[in-house]
Amino acid sequence: MEAEALNIPAVIAGAVAGFAFGAIIYHPRVLGRTWAEGSGVDLGGSPPIAAFVLQALALIALAIVVGMTATLNLLGTAILAILAAALFVVSGGAFQKKTTGAIFTDGLYVVGAGALMILAQGLL
């Protein structure tokens, strides 16, 4: 099995799409209020810059993993990695005693961002 080169534009597009997806679902008019109330987060005040930076780094890392699996035609591995990441996030939320709505939002975000990353690999 011969590997192709990592598709950097698709990795970047996937990470950006994942970040944009987060901005949409965590918006107060979508699932943001449900998530905030269930997570004990106050939506007022200044945004947590460190959290945004860490989120961007996590998205880049996951997009690279998806990109690496795409070079070997291992879509199942990418899906499993995304599901594993989502399960870690969901289990963490359960340990933190978040509400079901907050846990659902966090899990949906990881799965949705991962799906966008796979889509970027397929389109670019």
VMD Tcl script that builds the backbone (N, CA, C; Angstrom):
set m [mol new atoms 372]
animate dup $m
set s [atomselect $m all]
$s set {name element resname resid chain x y z} {
  {N N MET 1 A 0.852 -1.178 0.000}
  {CA C MET 1 A 0.000 0.000 0.000}
  {C C MET 1 A 0.894 1.235 0.000}
  {N N GLU 2 A 0.759 2.067 -1.012}
  {CA C GLU 2 A 1.582 3.260 -1.129}
  {C C GLU 2 A 0.815 4.474 -0.611}
  {N N ALA 3 A 1.503 5.266 0.206}
  {CA C ALA 3 A 0.871 6.452 0.793}
  {C C ALA 3 A 1.051 7.658 -0.118}
  {N N GLU 4 A 0.038 8.493 -0.143}
  {CA C GLU 4 A 0.129 9.767 -0.850}
  {C C GLU 4 A 0.660 10.805 0.121}
  {N N ALA 5 A 1.008 11.974 -0.396}
  {CA C ALA 5 A 1.451 13.072 0.460}
  {C C ALA 5 A 0.260 13.628 1.233}
  {N N LEU 6 A 0.532 14.118 2.420}
  {CA C LEU 6 A -0.502 14.728 3.250}
  {C C LEU 6 A -1.073 15.945 2.521}
  {N N ASN 7 A -2.375 16.033 2.444}
  {CA C ASN 7 A -3.063 17.113 1.746}
  {C C ASN 7 A -3.210 18.295 2.724}
  {N N ILE 8 A -2.201 19.155 2.754}
  {CA C ILE 8 A -2.164 20.278 3.697}
  {C C ILE 8 A -3.353 21.223 3.523}
  {N N PRO 9 A -3.737 21.605 2.293}
  {CA C PRO 9 A -4.913 22.474 2.167}
  {C C PRO 9 A -6.174 21.846 2.770}
  {N N ALA 10 A -6.347 20.534 2.613}
  {CA C ALA 10 A -7.515 19.860 3.193}
  {C C ALA 10 A -7.424 19.822 4.718}
  {N N VAL 11 A -6.220 19.644 5.245}
  {CA C VAL 11 A -6.031 19.663 6.702}
  {C C VAL 11 A -6.421 21.036 7.251}
  {N N ILE 12 A -5.925 22.082 6.597}
  {CA C ILE 12 A -6.235 23.453 7.040}
  {C C ILE 12 A -7.732 23.729 6.906}
  {N N ALA 13 A -8.299 23.359 5.769}
  {CA C ALA 13 A -9.735 23.582 5.551}
  {C C ALA 13 A -10.570 22.824 6.585}
  {N N GLY 14 A -10.173 21.598 6.907}
  {CA C GLY 14 A -10.895 20.809 7.900}
  {C C GLY 14 A -10.837 21.433 9.284}
  {N N ALA 15 A -9.662 21.920 9.666}
  {CA C ALA 15 A -9.512 22.563 10.975}
  {C C ALA 15 A -10.333 23.849 11.046}
  {N N VAL 16 A -10.282 24.639 9.984}
  {CA C VAL 16 A -11.057 25.895 9.943}
  {C C VAL 16 A -12.554 25.589 9.968}
  {N N ALA 17 A -12.977 24.595 9.197}
  {CA C ALA 17 A -14.397 24.217 9.179}
  {C C ALA 17 A -14.841 23.739 10.559}
  {N N GLY 18 A -13.985 22.985 11.238}
  {CA C GLY 18 A -14.305 22.522 12.587}
  {C C GLY 18 A -14.451 23.677 13.563}
  {N N PHE 19 A -13.574 24.657 13.451}
  {CA C PHE 19 A -13.649 25.834 14.333}
  {C C PHE 19 A -14.931 26.617 14.048}
  {N N ALA 20 A -15.260 26.784 12.767}
  {CA C ALA 20 A -16.480 27.497 12.391}
  {C C ALA 20 A -17.724 26.741 12.873}
  {N N PHE 21 A -17.706 25.424 12.771}
  {CA C PHE 21 A -18.813 24.601 13.256}
  {C C PHE 21 A -19.018 24.832 14.753}
  {N N GLY 22 A -17.914 24.900 15.498}
  {CA C GLY 22 A -18.006 25.184 16.930}
  {C C GLY 22 A -18.618 26.540 17.204}
  {N N ALA 23 A -18.227 27.528 16.412}
  {CA C ALA 23 A -18.794 28.869 16.588}
  {C C ALA 23 A -20.307 28.858 16.358}
  {N N ILE 24 A -20.751 27.992 15.472}
  {CA C ILE 24 A -22.187 27.905 15.192}
  {C C ILE 24 A -22.925 27.171 16.309}
  {N N ILE 25 A -22.489 25.961 16.652}
  {CA C ILE 25 A -23.289 25.203 17.620}
  {C C ILE 25 A -23.178 25.730 19.048}
  {N N TYR 26 A -22.063 26.400 19.375}
  {CA C TYR 26 A -21.933 26.963 20.723}
  {C C TYR 26 A -22.488 28.389 20.807}
  {N N HIS 27 A -23.026 28.898 19.712}
  {CA C HIS 27 A -23.642 30.223 19.724}
  {C C HIS 27 A -24.867 30.177 20.634}
  {N N PRO 28 A -25.096 31.223 21.417}
  {CA C PRO 28 A -26.241 31.229 22.339}
  {C C PRO 28 A -27.589 30.962 21.678}
  {N N ARG 29 A -27.746 31.289 20.411}
  {CA C ARG 29 A -29.024 31.058 19.730}
  {C C ARG 29 A -29.163 29.640 19.189}
  {N N VAL 30 A -28.086 28.856 19.267}
  {CA C VAL 30 A -28.155 27.469 18.791}
  {C C VAL 30 A -28.162 26.566 20.028}
  {N N LEU 31 A -27.000 26.066 20.452}
  {CA C LEU 31 A -26.925 25.218 21.645}
  {C C LEU 31 A -26.091 25.846 22.759}
  {N N GLY 32 A -25.622 27.056 22.541}
  {CA C GLY 32 A -24.725 27.707 23.500}
  {C C GLY 32 A -25.307 27.900 24.885}
  {N N ARG 33 A -26.546 28.340 24.967}
  {CA C ARG 33 A -27.161 28.547 26.289}
  {C C ARG 33 A -27.333 27.220 27.028}
  {N N THR 34 A -27.806 26.216 26.313}
  {CA C THR 34 A -27.971 24.886 26.914}
  {C C THR 34 A -26.639 24.371 27.408}
  {N N TRP 35 A -25.596 24.516 26.582}
  {CA C TRP 35 A -24.270 24.056 26.958}
  {C C TRP 35 A -23.747 24.830 28.161}
  {N N ALA 36 A -23.864 26.152 28.127}
  {CA C ALA 36 A -23.334 26.988 29.204}
  {C C ALA 36 A -24.012 26.679 30.536}
  {N N GLU 37 A -25.335 26.595 30.523}
  {CA C GLU 37 A -26.063 26.296 31.755}
  {C C GLU 37 A -25.695 24.914 32.284}
  {N N GLY 38 A -25.573 23.953 31.393}
  {CA C GLY 38 A -25.241 22.585 31.798}
  {C C GLY 38 A -23.797 22.367 32.155}
  {N N SER 39 A -22.945 23.330 31.791}
  {CA C SER 39 A -21.514 23.222 32.078}
  {C C SER 39 A -21.074 24.146 33.199}
  {N N GLY 40 A -21.979 24.997 33.658}
  {CA C GLY 40 A -21.617 25.958 34.704}
  {C C GLY 40 A -20.737 27.079 34.185}
  {N N VAL 41 A -20.967 27.478 32.940}
  {CA C VAL 41 A -20.167 28.515 32.300}
  {C C VAL 41 A -21.003 29.782 32.156}
  {N N ASP 42 A -20.418 30.924 32.489}
  {CA C ASP 42 A -21.073 32.215 32.319}
  {C C ASP 42 A -20.681 32.762 30.953}
  {N N LEU 43 A -21.670 32.991 30.100}
  {CA C LEU 43 A -21.384 33.485 28.747}
  {C C LEU 43 A -20.994 34.954 28.715}
  {N N GLY 44 A -21.173 35.663 29.809}
  {CA C GLY 44 A -20.790 37.072 29.860}
  {C C GLY 44 A -19.287 37.223 30.068}
  {N N GLY 45 A -18.802 38.411 29.888}
  {CA C GLY 45 A -17.381 38.678 30.111}
  {C C GLY 45 A -16.538 38.432 28.886}
  {N N SER 46 A -15.237 38.463 29.098}
  {CA C SER 46 A -14.306 38.310 27.978}
  {C C SER 46 A -14.163 36.830 27.606}
  {N N PRO 47 A -13.942 36.575 26.325}
  {CA C PRO 47 A -13.797 35.184 25.890}
  {C C PRO 47 A -12.491 34.582 26.410}
  {N N PRO 48 A -12.500 33.281 26.687}
  {CA C PRO 48 A -11.308 32.605 27.208}
  {C C PRO 48 A -10.288 32.340 26.090}
  {N N ILE 49 A -9.345 33.244 25.919}
  {CA C ILE 49 A -8.376 33.155 24.814}
  {C C ILE 49 A -7.589 31.843 24.853}
  {N N ALA 50 A -7.150 31.432 26.037}
  {CA C ALA 50 A -6.384 30.180 26.147}
  {C C ALA 50 A -7.210 28.998 25.646}
  {N N ALA 51 A -8.500 28.988 25.953}
  {CA C ALA 51 A -9.368 27.900 25.493}
  {C C ALA 51 A -9.472 27.897 23.972}
  {N N PHE 52 A -9.564 29.075 23.364}
  {CA C PHE 52 A -9.628 29.158 21.903}
  {C C PHE 52 A -8.331 28.647 21.264}
  {N N VAL 53 A -7.205 29.003 21.839}
  {CA C VAL 53 A -5.907 28.553 21.317}
  {C C VAL 53 A -5.794 27.035 21.431}
  {N N LEU 54 A -6.148 26.493 22.590}
  {CA C LEU 54 A -6.085 25.045 22.780}
  {C C LEU 54 A -7.052 24.322 21.850}
  {N N GLN 55 A -8.222 24.890 21.655}
  {CA C GLN 55 A -9.196 24.301 20.739}
  {C C GLN 55 A -8.644 24.276 19.318}
  {N N ALA 56 A -8.027 25.372 18.893}
  {CA C ALA 56 A -7.441 25.424 17.556}
  {C C ALA 56 A -6.344 24.375 17.405}
  {N N LEU 57 A -5.507 24.211 18.416}
  {CA C LEU 57 A -4.448 23.195 18.369}
  {C C LEU 57 A -5.035 21.788 18.290}
  {N N ALA 58 A -6.091 21.530 19.065}
  {CA C ALA 58 A -6.741 20.216 19.029}
  {C C ALA 58 A -7.350 19.950 17.653}
  {N N LEU 59 A -7.966 20.963 17.064}
  {CA C LEU 59 A -8.555 20.805 15.736}
  {C C LEU 59 A -7.486 20.537 14.684}
  {N N ILE 60 A -6.369 21.224 14.778}
  {CA C ILE 60 A -5.274 20.986 13.830}
  {C C ILE 60 A -4.753 19.562 13.990}
  {N N ALA 61 A -4.568 19.122 15.234}
  {CA C ALA 61 A -4.074 17.756 15.477}
  {C C ALA 61 A -5.037 16.716 14.919}
  {N N LEU 62 A -6.324 16.881 15.179}
  {CA C LEU 62 A -7.304 15.917 14.667}
  {C C LEU 62 A -7.370 15.961 13.142}
  {N N ALA 63 A -7.277 17.149 12.561}
  {CA C ALA 63 A -7.289 17.267 11.100}
  {C C ALA 63 A -6.072 16.582 10.484}
  {N N ILE 64 A -4.940 16.651 11.157}
  {CA C ILE 64 A -3.742 15.953 10.669}
  {C C ILE 64 A -3.943 14.442 10.744}
  {N N VAL 65 A -4.508 13.949 11.844}
  {CA C VAL 65 A -4.787 12.510 11.963}
  {C C VAL 65 A -5.719 12.065 10.838}
  {N N VAL 66 A -6.779 12.827 10.602}
  {CA C VAL 66 A -7.705 12.500 9.521}
  {C C VAL 66 A -6.971 12.538 8.183}
  {N N GLY 67 A -6.132 13.547 7.978}
  {CA C GLY 67 A -5.365 13.650 6.745}
  {C C GLY 67 A -4.403 12.488 6.555}
  {N N MET 68 A -3.771 12.068 7.635}
  {CA C MET 68 A -2.845 10.929 7.546}
  {C C MET 68 A -3.591 9.645 7.191}
  {N N THR 69 A -4.766 9.457 7.765}
  {CA C THR 69 A -5.521 8.254 7.428}
  {C C THR 69 A -6.023 8.319 5.986}
  {N N ALA 70 A -6.303 9.524 5.502}
  {CA C ALA 70 A -6.751 9.673 4.113}
  {C C ALA 70 A -5.655 9.284 3.134}
  {N N THR 71 A -4.397 9.535 3.485}
  {CA C THR 71 A -3.297 9.198 2.575}
  {C C THR 71 A -3.160 7.690 2.392}
  {N N LEU 72 A -3.669 6.925 3.343}
  {CA C LEU 72 A -3.582 5.464 3.254}
  {C C LEU 72 A -4.938 4.813 2.979}
  {N N ASN 73 A -5.930 5.638 2.656}
  {CA C ASN 73 A -7.291 5.140 2.417}
  {C C ASN 73 A -7.819 4.347 3.609}
  {N N LEU 74 A -7.626 4.883 4.795}
  {CA C LEU 74 A -8.079 4.228 6.021}
  {C C LEU 74 A -9.187 5.054 6.681}
  {N N LEU 75 A -10.278 5.240 5.980}
  {CA C LEU 75 A -11.385 6.041 6.484}
  {C C LEU 75 A -11.907 5.491 7.811}
  {N N GLY 76 A -11.968 4.183 7.942}
  {CA C GLY 76 A -12.434 3.576 9.189}
  {C C GLY 76 A -11.588 3.995 10.380}
  {N N THR 77 A -10.285 4.132 10.178}
  {CA C THR 77 A -9.396 4.566 11.251}
  {C C THR 77 A -9.696 6.008 11.634}
  {N N ALA 78 A -9.941 6.856 10.654}
  {CA C ALA 78 A -10.289 8.247 10.947}
  {C C ALA 78 A -11.588 8.322 11.736}
  {N N ILE 79 A -12.574 7.555 11.321}
  {CA C ILE 79 A -13.862 7.551 12.020}
  {C C ILE 79 A -13.690 7.059 13.449}
  {N N LEU 80 A -12.898 6.005 13.630}
  {CA C LEU 80 A -12.655 5.480 14.975}
  {C C LEU 80 A -11.926 6.500 15.847}
  {N N ALA 81 A -10.956 7.221 15.284}
  {CA C ALA 81 A -10.242 8.254 16.043}
  {C C ALA 81 A -11.191 9.374 16.472}
  {N N ILE 82 A -12.079 9.768 15.575}
  {CA C ILE 82 A -13.053 10.822 15.885}
  {C C ILE 82 A -14.009 10.346 16.980}
  {N N LEU 83 A -14.500 9.129 16.848}
  {CA C LEU 83 A -15.407 8.592 17.871}
  {C C LEU 83 A -14.706 8.445 19.223}
  {N N ALA 84 A -13.442 8.030 19.208}
  {CA C ALA 84 A -12.694 7.920 20.463}
  {C C ALA 84 A -12.545 9.289 21.120}
  {N N ALA 85 A -12.217 10.303 20.313}
  {CA C ALA 85 A -12.092 11.658 20.862}
  {C C ALA 85 A -13.429 12.126 21.432}
  {N N ALA 86 A -14.524 11.854 20.720}
  {CA C ALA 86 A -15.849 12.252 21.201}
  {C C ALA 86 A -16.193 11.538 22.501}
  {N N LEU 87 A -15.860 10.261 22.587}
  {CA C LEU 87 A -16.147 9.515 23.819}
  {C C LEU 87 A -15.342 10.037 25.001}
  {N N PHE 88 A -14.096 10.447 24.765}
  {CA C PHE 88 A -13.309 11.060 25.846}
  {C C PHE 88 A -13.966 12.348 26.321}
  {N N VAL 89 A -14.419 13.160 25.382}
  {CA C VAL 89 A -15.072 14.427 25.728}
  {C C VAL 89 A -16.369 14.169 26.493}
  {N N VAL 90 A -17.161 13.230 26.008}
  {CA C VAL 90 A -18.437 12.916 26.651}
  {C C VAL 90 A -18.217 12.325 28.047}
  {N N SER 91 A -17.263 11.419 28.165}
  {CA C SER 91 A -17.008 10.836 29.494}
  {C C SER 91 A -16.495 11.893 30.459}
  {N N GLY 92 A -15.665 12.814 29.973}
  {CA C GLY 92 A -15.208 13.913 30.823}
  {C C GLY 92 A -16.365 14.763 31.306}
  {N N GLY 93 A -17.309 15.034 30.413}
  {CA C GLY 93 A -18.498 15.790 30.791}
  {C C GLY 93 A -19.329 15.063 31.832}
  {N N ALA 94 A -19.423 13.743 31.700}
  {CA C ALA 94 A -20.170 12.957 32.680}
  {C C ALA 94 A -19.476 13.000 34.050}
  {N N PHE 95 A -18.143 12.903 34.056}
  {CA C PHE 95 A -17.403 13.000 35.314}
  {C C PHE 95 A -17.583 14.376 35.955}
  {N N GLN 96 A -17.674 15.406 35.112}
  {CA C GLN 96 A -17.852 16.772 35.618}
  {C C GLN 96 A -19.301 17.057 35.990}
  {N N LYS 97 A -20.159 16.066 35.778}
  {CA C LYS 97 A -21.589 16.153 36.101}
  {C C LYS 97 A -22.298 17.267 35.331}
  {N N LYS 98 A -21.922 17.379 34.051}
  {CA C LYS 98 A -22.634 18.299 33.167}
  {C C LYS 98 A -24.015 17.719 32.878}
  {N N THR 99 A -24.907 18.561 32.412}
  {CA C THR 99 A -26.232 18.073 32.044}
  {C C THR 99 A -26.146 17.286 30.737}
  {N N THR 100 A -27.195 16.547 30.458}
  {CA C THR 100 A -27.253 15.771 29.220}
  {C C THR 100 A -27.125 16.684 28.002}
  {N N GLY 101 A -27.763 17.847 28.047}
  {CA C GLY 101 A -27.684 18.794 26.930}
  {C C GLY 101 A -26.269 19.286 26.682}
  {N N ALA 102 A -25.539 19.563 27.748}
  {CA C ALA 102 A -24.156 20.025 27.609}
  {C C ALA 102 A -23.261 18.907 27.081}
  {N N ILE 103 A -23.459 17.703 27.592}
  {CA C ILE 103 A -22.668 16.556 27.134}
  {C C ILE 103 A -22.954 16.282 25.664}
  {N N PHE 104 A -24.232 16.321 25.280}
  {CA C PHE 104 A -24.619 16.115 23.888}
  {C C PHE 104 A -23.958 17.153 22.976}
  {N N THR 105 A -23.979 18.413 23.393}
  {CA C THR 105 A -23.386 19.487 22.592}
  {C C THR 105 A -21.901 19.248 22.380}
  {N N ASP 106 A -21.191 18.899 23.445}
  {CA C ASP 106 A -19.752 18.644 23.329}
  {C C ASP 106 A -19.458 17.453 22.416}
  {N N GLY 107 A -20.221 16.385 22.557}
  {CA C GLY 107 A -20.024 15.215 21.702}
  {C C GLY 107 A -20.355 15.502 20.249}
  {N N LEU 108 A -21.463 16.225 20.035}
  {CA C LEU 108 A -21.860 16.620 18.690}
  {C C LEU 108 A -20.774 17.455 18.027}
  {N N TYR 109 A -20.161 18.329 18.799}
  {CA C TYR 109 A -19.109 19.185 18.241}
  {C C TYR 109 A -17.940 18.351 17.715}
  {N N VAL 110 A -17.471 17.396 18.489}
  {CA C VAL 110 A -16.322 16.591 18.062}
  {C C VAL 110 A -16.681 15.760 16.829}
  {N N VAL 111 A -17.830 15.108 16.862}
  {CA C VAL 111 A -18.236 14.286 15.717}
  {C C VAL 111 A -18.468 15.154 14.479}
  {N N GLY 112 A -19.132 16.289 14.649}
  {CA C GLY 112 A -19.382 17.183 13.513}
  {C C GLY 112 A -18.102 17.752 12.932}
  {N N ALA 113 A -17.190 18.189 13.798}
  {CA C ALA 113 A -15.909 18.721 13.315}
  {C C ALA 113 A -15.134 17.632 12.572}
  {N N GLY 114 A -15.138 16.431 13.122}
  {CA C GLY 114 A -14.449 15.317 12.459}
  {C C GLY 114 A -15.052 14.995 11.108}
  {N N ALA 115 A -16.379 15.025 11.021}
  {CA C ALA 115 A -17.043 14.765 9.741}
  {C C ALA 115 A -16.664 15.825 8.711}
  {N N LEU 116 A -16.573 17.077 9.147}
  {CA C LEU 116 A -16.151 18.154 8.237}
  {C C LEU 116 A -14.718 17.949 7.778}
  {N N MET 117 A -13.873 17.428 8.642}
  {CA C MET 117 A -12.480 17.163 8.272}
  {C C MET 117 A -12.395 16.053 7.225}
  {N N ILE 118 A -13.208 15.012 7.401}
  {CA C ILE 118 A -13.251 13.936 6.410}
  {C C ILE 118 A -13.777 14.488 5.083}
  {N N LEU 119 A -14.808 15.310 5.142}
  {CA C LEU 119 A -15.369 15.922 3.943}
  {C C LEU 119 A -14.320 16.769 3.228}
  {N N ALA 120 A -13.543 17.547 3.985}
  {CA C ALA 120 A -12.488 18.376 3.378}
  {C C ALA 120 A -11.459 17.501 2.659}
  {N N GLN 121 A -11.117 16.371 3.245}
  {CA C GLN 121 A -10.158 15.462 2.606}
  {C C GLN 121 A -10.727 14.919 1.301}
  {N N GLY 122 A -12.029 14.661 1.287}
  {CA C GLY 122 A -12.652 14.111 0.082}
  {C C GLY 122 A -12.847 15.133 -1.025}
  {N N LEU 123 A -13.011 16.394 -0.636}
  {CA C LEU 123 A -13.299 17.439 -1.630}
  {C C LEU 123 A -12.066 18.133 -2.181}
  {N N LEU 124 A -11.011 18.216 -1.383}
  {CA C LEU 124 A -9.822 18.979 -1.832}
  {C C LEU 124 A -8.710 18.076 -2.312}
}
mol reanalyze $m
mol bondsrecalc $m
mol representation Tube
mol addrep $m
